Amino acid sequence: MADPADALSGRRIGVPESRQLDLFADMLERRGATIMRCPLVDIRDAPDPAPIRAWIDDVIEHGLDDMIWLTGEGVRRLRAFTADDRPARRQRFWQALAAARTITRGPKPVRELKADGIAVDLPATAPTTAGVIDTLSDQDLAGHRVGVQRYGTDPNMPLMQALAAHDAIALPVAPYVYADQADNAAVATFIAAIVAGELDAVAFTSSPQVRRLFKVARRDMRETELAAALARCGVAAVGPLVAETLTAHGVAVDLMPESNYFMKPLVRRLEAYFAQRRTPTA
């Protein structure tokens, strides 16, 4: 078995870039890995701010009984959205959020909310929508005003249906959207490298990356080739939600952090994975 400290030396790792992944790529490169980057998705402010403004007005006026946070990005975007509001108004909004029972899907919103002085009351049993639904299964939500920060523009019907079954009043907000960033040619080049066996691993850190990659592969009629090639190299997922998305596309996940679904634990798992393998890709 190789020394984990040197395990990434000479390894070629594909990193589908998105927000905050420069740090991830830098950590891998400092450990000797060669990084192939491909910007697959971009996160942008919602194109129409009116629904977000109306949601904030409603929260200030009527408050919430519960607030479900699905992503750290959602916390950041709402923080930025209210940054230019009058101080008194901004304070009333965040006080209303702090007064609600706080429910989180995973560790990223927990970390972001901590910066705003908001403690978590009900963490999900697993960092997935199913985990949130399970956490709420024994809660009395009848008549509760429940804010739901959406994951991009995904309507998340399973969660909406679960809240409806509890007779809750669901109040969703979508403070950001996902948009394709890379042109198809750049993504096609990335797919070609995977299919040609030029990468030792591909490390996915969000579900939109997976969907974008297979969308372009489907367009180029290389979806089957891509799935087969990913089966021959190491596939890393930052957390269960990404792993579920990969599985839904027929891709087995080789490694994932055991509990802390962040970049540093993912790097450590990659080191452990390659410590058990001898020869990098030529």
N, C-alpha and C positions, 0 to 999 in steps of 0.2 A: 504494500500500500504506500502511495506517495505521501510525502509530508504535506498536510493541508495548507501550510503556509506557501508552498510552491505549486499547489495543485492547479492553479489557473494559468500558470506560465505557459505561453504558447497556444492556449486555447482560443478558438475563434467563436465568439458569442454574438448572436444577433440580438439587438435591443430595439424593439419597436418603440420609438420615442414618443413621449407625450410630456405633459407638465412634470417638472421636477426630476426628469430622468437624467439630466446632465450629471448630477451627483452620483447616481447609480452607475452610469457608464464610467465616471472617473474612478470610483472605487474598484471596479473590475480592472481598469487599465493599470492602476497602481499595483495590482497583484499580478501583472504580466499578461493579462488577456488582451487579445486583439478584438476590437469591437466593430461590428458592422451595424451602423445605425440606419433606421428607416422611419421617418416621421409619418405614422399612419393616421393619427387623429389629432384634432385640436379641440380645446375646450374654449368656448366663447360665451360672452354674456348673452342672455336671452335677447333676441332681436326686438321684441316688443316689451318694454318695461312696464306698460300699463297694468297687466295682471299681477305683477309682483308688487307694484305700488298699492293696488287695491287690497292685496293680501295683507300687506303691512298695516294699512289703514284699519282693516278689520281686526287684526291682532291687537293693535293699540286700543281700539274702541271697545272690543268685547272680550279680549283675552283668550287664553286656551286652557283647557284642562290637561291636555297631553301634547307633546311635540315629539314626532318621530324624525330623527336625523339619519339619513341613509349614507351620506358621504361627507368627508371633510371638505371637499370642494364646495358643497352647498353652504356650509358655514362660512367659508371664506368669501363666497360670492355675495351672500346676504350682508356680511360685514362691510364689504366694499360698496354695495348698493346703498347702504345707509350712511356711508362715511361723510357725505356732503349734506346730510339733513341737519336741521337745527339741533344743537346739542340736547335741548330738552326733549325734542321728539325722538331722537335716537335713543336717549336714555329710557324713555317710556317703552319703546319697542323691546329693547333687550331686557328690561325689567319684566315685561310680560312673558318673554320666553323663559327667563329664569324662574318665574313663578309657576310655570307649567311643569308637570311631571315629564322628565326628560328620558326618552327612549332612544337608544342608539343601536345601529346595525353592527358596527365594528369599531376597531380602535382609532381609526382616523378621525371621525367626528368627535370622539372623546378627547383627543389631543387638542383639536381646534377649539372646542367648547371650554376647555380648561383655561385657555388664554383669555376667554371672556368671563371667567369666574363662574361658569355654569357647571354644576356637578351632575353626574349621570345617576338617575334613579333606577332605571331598568335596562341593563345591557342585554342585547339579544343572546339567546342560548347558543347561537352560531352566527357568524358574520354574513348572513344571507337573509333574503326576504323570508324564507321559510323559518329562519331563526327568530326573526321579529314576530312572525305570526304565532310561533310556538310560545314566545314570551308573553304574548297578549292573551293566550288561550284561556287562562284562568282569571283574567281581569274583568271587572265589571265596568264596561265602557258605555253603557246605555245612556244616551243623551249627552255624552262627552263631546266637546269640541276638540278634535284631534288634528293638529297640524301635521302635514306629511311633506317633508322635503324630498322631492323626486330626484331620481338618478337620471340626470339629463331630462329628456322629455318622455321617457318611458312611463306609460300610464300605470304600470305595476298593478294590473288587474287582480292578481291573487291577494295582494295586501288590501286593495280597495274592497274586494268582496269579503275579506275577513272582517274588516271594520264595519261593513254594512251588516254582517251577520251578528255583530255585537251591538247593533243599533246605535253605533257612534255616528257623529257628524264629521265626515272626513273633509279636511280643508287643505288640499294639496297646493304646493308652490314649486315652480321649476325655475330656479335662479340662473341656470346656465344650460347650454346646449352643446352637443357634440357635433363637430363638423369635420368632414374629410379635409386633411391638410396636404397630404402628399399627392402628387399627380400619379396617375395610373402607371406611368413608365417606371417611376422610382419603386413603387410597390412590386411591379412585375420583376424588376431586377433583384429585389430582395427574395421574392419567391423562387426565382431561378437559382439563386445561391443556395437556398435550402434544398431544392430538388437535386442540385448537382453534388450535394454532400459536402459543401464548402464550410459548413458551420458545425461546431461540436455541440452547440446548444442554442436554443432561442429562449429568452426570458421575457415572459408576458406579465405586464403589471396592471392591465385593465381589460375588461371584457370588450370594449369597443375596438381595441387593437385586434383581437381575434376575429371579430365580425368583419372588420375592414379587410383584413388579410384574405379571408375566404371569399369575400365579395369580389375582390379583384381576381382571385384564382378561378372563381366560377365564371367570370366574364371571359377569361382566357382559356376556359375549359381545362384547367390544371388542378381542379379541386381534389381529385383522387390522387394525383401525383403528389400534391402538397401534403395531404394527410399521410400518405405512405412514407414520404421523406421525413416528416416530423417523428414518425415512429422509429426512425433509424438514428435520430440524434436526441440529445437530452432536451426535454421540454420542462421549463420551470414556470411555475405560477406563483404570484405573490400571495395569493389567498384562495379560499374556497370558492368565491364567486367566479374568479377567473378560471379556476379549475373546472367548475361546472360548465362554463361556456366552451372550454376546450373539449370536454367530454361530449357535449352536445354536437360538436363538429367532428366527432369520431377520433379525437386525439387523446391518447393516454398521457397523464401528467407524471413525470418521473420524480420531480422534487418540488417541495413547497415548505415554507416555514411551518413549524409545528403549532405555534400559537401567536407569536407577534408578527403580524402580516405587514412588514415594512421592508425597506430596501436592504438594510444591514443584515437582518436575519436571512434574507434571500441570498445575499452574497455568501454568507457562511454555509448555507445549504449547498450552493454551487461548489464551494471549496470541498465540502465533505463528499459530494457526488463524484467530483473528478479525482479526489484522492484515492478512490477505489479503481481508477482507470489509468492505464499507463501512457498510451501514445496519443498525443493530440493529432487532429486531422492534418494531413500533409498539405 
